[in-house]
Amino acid sequence: MSNSFLYPNTIHFDQSYINYRFDWSNFSVPLAIIPWIYIIPSFSVIWKIWKIYWTTNQNKTADVNRHVFLAISMSQFACFANFFFDYFMTRLPATGIFTSYCASIQPNHWLKMIIFLALYTNYLSLAFPILLPLIRLRNAKVIRILVPIIFIYPICFTFYLIPALGVCKTYEYPYSFGAIWIYYTNSMFGLRNSFFNLCSIFFWLVVSVVINFILLVKVIKAKSQIVHHGGSSTSYKAEFSITLTTLALIAFYVLNGVFVLVYIFAYGTNSYTAYTVIVRPFGNDMQTCVIAWVFYLTHPAFKKRVAVHPKSTIEVILARSHSH
């Protein structure tokens, strides 16, 4: 029995792909190079955010909710990890640099590990952002409970990969011949990731909107306390920064959902919507980079003249309300 029959719609042992030669002029090559121009500086930004959390922990400063910095750091580290594994699953193979090699080997579990790690970190990047509004609403101790759960929950959406094998598939239109990506075959019960991913995006979007709505109601009720508290300009800037970051996170939930829907209904067609297969990774990069930069550029903790990393006004008010 031939391998083409065992693993249909793959390039394994297809002579035309074995004979393929990498071409630097392929349009997918610059698409694989460009991301590093903005990813590397963005990684330095998330490292600075983590540094604020770590130094605050060391100094035991009481004037900052360091768990906010921890939540954003973990969310962005998950995004960077997802960028890395997704890069080796989609963008780098799309250049054709591995096409000949991949066509000459059997489908295997090593290829599957690439897509598993890409999917696993994707689910982490969807879940961790919820910590930011949740920490502001409830006691920060919730992070000790939720973080282990978040690390475990992606297994519930990737268990079907246990018996699966990783394969190399050719990209459809608009990519040219030789562009491939890493996928899987023979999954448990024939399950696919797209629908799990869409449900996860919808769930976390709803949870995020609900939590932020509850937080908004609490803020409105505490308006008189804000006036009485006489919140400083720095505290208001901190509040604005965290709110803006949260709104950006909600926007990216919607964007991810749109990309998944387009993939389900338009991938492989010759319509203009098929070009989203090229745009999708850059959309994910926006979540990886924009969130970090928005928080870094707007939060007063990163201003050189600010000696103390302030809590936002809402955090102070809610902390007082919890103490009564």
Helices and strands as residue ranges (DSSP letters): H 3-6, H 15-18, H 28-33, H 35-59, H 66-86, I 87-91, H 92-94, H 99-103, H 109-127, G 128-130, H 131-137, H 142-152, G 153-157, G 159-161, E 165-170, E 180-185, G 188-190, H 193-221, H 223-229, H 233-266, G 272-275, H 276-298, G 300-302, H 313-323
